[in-house]
Amino acid sequence: MSSNFKLNKISWLTLVLVFYCFSGISQGDTSSIKAQFALGINSPSSGGFITGFEANSINFPSINLGVQYMFKPQLGGKLDFGFNRFSNVNNTPEFKVNYSRINAQLVYNASQIISFSNKIGTFVHAGPGFSMIKPLGNYSQNKTAFLNAMAGIEIHYGISDKLSIYMDTSYILGFAKDFNPISDGFGSFNGNLLTITIGASISLSGCYYCEQND
């Protein structure tokens, strides 16, 4: 069993455990616990590839799954897992890369500062994490993993007290070393990643907008 497989398995198990822990306390909690999922696109930095390898500037899909807990009206935290795939542009060596990550982030409710209506909420998030890179095809042996720091902003539109749809724009900064030897970098990636996703946020306890309207 590969180390990346083990890390992916641990990431999923951690998310499930946190989800159930939050669900178990939700009945008596007045703060909002939210389950989030989103789908979108990604754009990897060109400096993350060795010479001769280049990815499309826009790639699909990016998938984000997470659990968020606002322990104060303006401050909270979340644990989320992301999966991204990107591939080569035409006339360059053929490759595909699976980019997975898990991040623990602080969340700030900026709705009182940035507000367009009482149905729109703005949340800023940032925190450290771990990235796992798995090339596919001919370069599947060139796996790598490294620490990251992620930051982003979410714009939510409330459908009901329990449900909102949102758009998230995030940037993931990778703290990876240069490929050594160079051959280990064929088809792999050690750079930064921009993601834009659209998804749904479901409140599991309390009222989604109770915090920002207090």
C-alpha positions as CSV (number, residue, x, y, z in Angstrom):
1,M,0.0,0.0,0.0
2,S,1.6,3.4,-1.1
3,S,2.2,6.2,1.4
4,N,0.0,8.6,-0.7
5,F,-2.9,6.1,-0.5
6,K,-2.5,5.9,3.3
7,L,-2.4,9.7,3.5
8,N,-5.6,10.0,1.4
9,K,-7.3,7.3,3.6
10,I,-6.3,9.2,6.8
11,S,-7.6,12.4,5.3
12,W,-11.0,11.0,4.6
13,L,-11.3,9.2,8.0
14,T,-10.4,12.5,9.7
15,L,-13.1,14.4,7.9
16,V,-15.7,11.7,8.7
17,L,-14.7,11.7,12.4
18,V,-14.9,15.5,12.7
19,F,-18.2,15.5,10.9
20,Y,-19.7,13.0,13.3
21,C,-18.2,14.8,16.3
22,F,-19.8,18.1,15.2
23,S,-23.1,16.3,14.5
24,G,-23.1,14.8,18.0
25,I,-23.1,18.2,19.7
26,S,-25.3,20.0,17.2
27,Q,-28.6,19.6,19.0
28,G,-27.6,21.8,21.9
29,D,-25.4,24.2,20.0
30,T,-26.6,27.7,19.2
31,S,-23.6,28.4,16.9
32,S,-23.7,27.2,13.3
33,I,-22.0,24.0,12.3
34,K,-21.9,23.7,8.5
35,A,-21.2,20.9,6.0
36,Q,-19.8,22.3,2.8
37,F,-19.2,20.8,-0.7
38,A,-18.2,22.6,-3.9
39,L,-17.2,21.9,-7.5
40,G,-15.1,24.0,-9.8
41,I,-11.9,24.7,-11.7
42,N,-8.2,25.1,-10.9
43,S,-5.1,26.7,-12.4
44,P,-1.6,25.4,-11.4
45,S,1.4,27.7,-11.4
46,S,3.7,27.3,-14.3
47,G,6.7,27.2,-12.0
48,G,5.6,24.0,-10.5
49,F,6.7,21.9,-13.5
50,I,10.2,21.1,-14.9
51,T,11.2,22.6,-18.2
52,G,9.2,21.2,-21.1
53,F,6.1,20.3,-19.1
54,E,3.2,22.7,-19.0
55,A,-0.4,22.4,-17.8
56,N,-3.6,23.9,-19.1
57,S,-4.3,27.3,-17.5
58,I,-7.9,26.1,-16.6
59,N,-8.6,22.5,-15.5
60,F,-11.6,20.6,-14.3
61,P,-12.4,19.3,-11.7
62,S,-11.7,20.8,-8.3
63,I,-13.7,19.3,-5.5
64,N,-13.9,20.6,-1.9
65,L,-15.5,18.9,1.1
66,G,-15.4,20.3,4.6
67,V,-17.0,20.9,8.0
68,Q,-17.0,24.4,9.5
69,Y,-17.8,25.4,13.1
70,M,-18.3,29.1,14.1
71,F,-17.4,29.0,17.8
72,K,-17.9,32.9,18.0
73,P,-20.1,35.2,15.9
74,Q,-17.2,36.4,13.8
75,L,-14.7,33.6,14.2
76,G,-14.6,29.9,13.5
77,G,-12.6,27.0,12.1
78,K,-13.0,24.3,9.5
79,L,-11.3,21.2,8.3
80,D,-11.6,20.5,4.6
81,F,-10.3,18.1,1.9
82,G,-9.7,19.1,-1.7
83,F,-9.2,17.1,-4.9
84,N,-7.9,18.6,-8.1
85,R,-6.8,17.3,-11.5
86,F,-4.9,19.0,-14.2
87,S,-3.3,17.9,-17.5
88,N,-0.9,19.0,-20.2
89,V,-1.5,21.6,-22.9
90,N,-1.2,20.5,-26.6
91,N,2.2,20.0,-28.1
92,T,3.8,19.2,-24.7
93,P,4.6,15.8,-23.0
94,E,1.3,14.1,-22.1
95,F,0.6,13.9,-18.4
96,K,-2.2,14.2,-15.8
97,V,-1.8,15.0,-12.1
98,N,-4.1,14.3,-9.1
99,Y,-3.5,17.1,-6.5
100,S,-5.1,16.2,-3.1
101,R,-4.9,18.4,0.0
102,I,-6.2,18.6,3.6
103,N,-6.3,21.9,5.5
104,A,-7.2,23.1,8.9
105,Q,-8.2,26.8,8.6
106,L,-9.5,29.7,10.7
107,V,-12.6,31.3,9.4
108,Y,-13.5,35.0,9.8
109,N,-17.1,36.2,9.2
110,A,-16.5,39.6,7.4
111,S,-20.2,40.1,6.6
112,Q,-20.4,43.2,8.8
113,I,-17.5,44.7,6.9
114,I,-18.3,43.5,3.4
115,S,-22.1,43.3,3.0
116,F,-24.4,43.9,0.0
117,S,-27.7,42.6,1.5
118,N,-28.9,40.6,4.5
119,K,-28.9,37.5,2.3
120,I,-25.3,37.8,1.3
121,G,-22.5,36.7,3.7
122,T,-18.7,37.1,3.2
123,F,-16.2,34.7,4.9
124,V,-12.4,34.8,4.8
125,H,-10.5,31.6,5.6
126,A,-6.8,30.7,5.9
127,G,-4.6,28.0,7.4
128,P,-1.9,25.3,7.0
129,G,-2.3,21.9,5.3
130,F,-0.7,19.1,3.5
131,S,-0.6,18.5,-0.3
132,M,-0.3,15.1,-2.0
133,I,0.7,14.9,-5.6
134,K,0.1,11.8,-7.7
135,P,1.0,11.8,-11.4
136,L,-0.9,9.4,-13.7
137,G,0.1,7.4,-16.8
138,N,3.8,7.1,-17.7
139,Y,5.0,9.1,-14.6
140,S,3.0,7.5,-11.9
141,Q,6.2,6.7,-9.9
142,N,7.0,10.4,-9.4
143,K,4.8,11.0,-6.4
144,T,5.5,13.8,-4.0
145,A,4.0,15.5,-0.9
146,F,4.6,18.8,0.9
147,L,3.2,21.3,3.4
148,N,1.0,24.1,2.2
149,A,-0.7,27.3,3.3
150,M,-4.2,28.1,1.9
151,A,-6.2,31.4,2.0
152,G,-9.5,32.3,0.3
153,I,-12.7,34.2,0.4
154,E,-16.3,32.8,0.2
155,I,-19.4,34.8,-0.9
156,H,-22.6,33.1,0.3
157,Y,-26.1,33.7,-0.8
158,G,-28.8,32.5,1.7
159,I,-31.5,30.3,0.2
160,S,-33.0,29.6,3.7
161,D,-31.9,29.7,7.3
162,K,-30.2,26.3,6.8
163,L,-28.9,26.5,3.2
164,S,-26.8,28.8,1.2
165,I,-25.0,28.6,-2.1
166,Y,-21.5,30.1,-2.3
167,M,-18.5,30.8,-4.5
168,D,-15.0,30.3,-3.2
169,T,-11.8,31.7,-4.6
170,S,-8.7,30.2,-2.9
171,Y,-4.9,30.1,-3.4
172,I,-2.8,27.3,-2.1
173,L,0.9,28.1,-1.6
174,G,3.1,25.0,-1.7
175,F,6.3,24.6,0.4
176,A,7.9,22.0,-1.7
177,K,11.6,21.5,-2.4
178,D,13.0,21.4,-6.0
179,F,12.8,18.1,-7.7
180,N,16.0,16.1,-7.1
181,P,17.0,14.4,-9.2
182,I,15.3,16.3,-12.1
183,S,14.0,13.0,-13.5
184,D,11.7,12.7,-10.5
185,G,9.9,15.7,-11.7
186,F,8.7,14.3,-15.0
187,G,4.9,14.7,-15.0
188,S,4.8,15.8,-11.4
189,F,4.1,19.2,-9.7
190,N,5.5,21.1,-6.8
191,G,4.0,24.6,-7.2
192,N,1.0,26.7,-6.2
193,L,-2.6,26.3,-7.1
194,L,-5.6,28.7,-7.7
195,T,-9.1,27.2,-7.3
196,I,-12.5,28.7,-8.0
197,T,-15.5,26.6,-6.9
198,I,-19.3,26.9,-6.5
199,G,-21.1,24.9,-3.9
200,A,-23.6,24.6,-1.1
201,S,-23.3,25.1,2.7
202,I,-25.8,23.3,4.9
203,S,-26.2,24.4,8.5
204,L,-26.3,21.4,10.9
205,S,-27.1,23.4,14.0
206,G,-28.6,26.8,14.8
207,C,-29.4,29.3,12.1
208,Y,-27.0,30.0,9.3
209,Y,-27.3,33.8,9.5
210,C,-28.0,34.1,13.3
211,E,-24.3,34.9,14.0
212,Q,-23.9,37.7,11.5
213,N,-27.3,39.3,12.3
214,D,-26.7,39.5,16.1
